[in-house]
């Protein structure tokens, strides 16, 4: 993962899981164990796969707080 552009970071901070058990949750709020499972199974192709890989990397490195200030919560 080499793309840490501001655009990808902002898009990832505000991306939500589009399907499954955690549908509707911000990607940054997904449990690390779920992301590791997804990685073992094979991440989706395209932007969602890149975002999930980025979130996993940030969680592993203890840097998930990097994305939190970028989240645009509804009603703010």
Buried (B, 14 or more C-beta within 10 A) or exposed (E): EEEEEEEBBBBBBBBEBEEEEBEEBBBBEBEEEBBEEBEEEEBBEEEBBBBBBBBBBBBEEEEBEBBEEBBEEEEE
